[in-house]
Amino acid sequence: MRGLRIPLTQTQKLRLQRALQKLESLSSKVNSNASVTIADSIPVNYDDGFLKGHGTSDLDGEVVATVCGVVERVNKLVYVRTLRARYKPEVGETIVGRVVAPKRWRIDINYSQDAVLMLSSINLPDGIQRRRTAVDELNMRAILEENDVVCAEIRGFQHDGLLLHARSQKYGKLERGQLLSVSPYLVKRRKQHFHYVEEYGMDLVLGCNGFIWVGEHMETEDDMVIDDQANNTDHQLPKPSKYSMTIEEQERAYTPLETRQYICRTVNAIRVLSTLGFSITIEVIMETVAMSMSLNEIHEMLGSEFCVQVAEKEAERRSSTKKSR
């Protein structure tokens, strides 16, 4: 919150300060035992034994925190998870990245090392499950090239980077949308990171690494493949280029203006939530987009008045949620 840089009037400053104080009081009551700052004492059970992890130290016989964050406990291990630290990947997390090198497709995932996506770890454009050949290796740039955006899942770790896989139909190349970056701690790991907003005709991918994709909804083909197609792989015709497409095909490939406006509204909503330091979930994003419908222009969402309204709305939502419990 301290890094908030929005030009505010005196009235807006008071309203924003009041809303943030209300949010802080609500969160402090819930996470009073979990949140720590530097030199705060961490309660532990000395009788059962414990292991000091990252962000902890001994001081006068007590375990104290050496960083600001949240206390985590895994069996006997006690450590402090910093909030604004760099992204630390875990196996099974859904991530969004950008291709930065063609060989073996090195992917930038907002980590200290690039991830690696192998040819055998993706679905081929024809959708047929078959062994990869030398011809496929030569045509790798026809599938993915530099600056393409992809969605994948972390498969494991190796000495020269992370291993990714994108064998499911929901993974792969992302097109017709916008990629934006937020602090990774704002995106919590959940059961579902892929969201189809049918009302606006767009897809939303919340990457655990802080990369978020907002784009036009793309229909995925069925995972089942007909055997006859697999037997006729040698007779597959190349995909037509944009120059050889008919007018009807070009119209189908064009994103409607209304959908592009919804995408811009959603992107601006995520930027506002990121600026305020709020956790980014599909529910909060859609509430912010609904609030923006009263504005005449989409760019007004990035103004100071709308940011104050979002903060006040979030304070009311959390307060009502607490009362209902």
Secondary structure, DSSP 4 states (H G I P E B T S, - for coil): -TT------HHHHHHHHHHHHHHHHHHHHHSTTTEE-TT-B----TTT--EE-TTEEEETTEEEESSSEEEEEETTEEEEEESSSPP---TT-EEEEEEEETTTTEEE-SSSS-EEEEEEEE--TT-------HHHHHTHHHH--TT-EEEEEEEEEETTEEEEEE-STTSEEE-SEEEEE--GGGS---S--EEEETTTTEEEEE-TTSEEEEEE--PPPPS---HHHHHTGGGPPPPPPTTT--HHHHHHTSPPHHHHHHHHHHHHHHHHHHHHT----HHHHHHHHHHHTTSSSGGGGGSHHHHHHHHHHHHHHHHHHHHH-
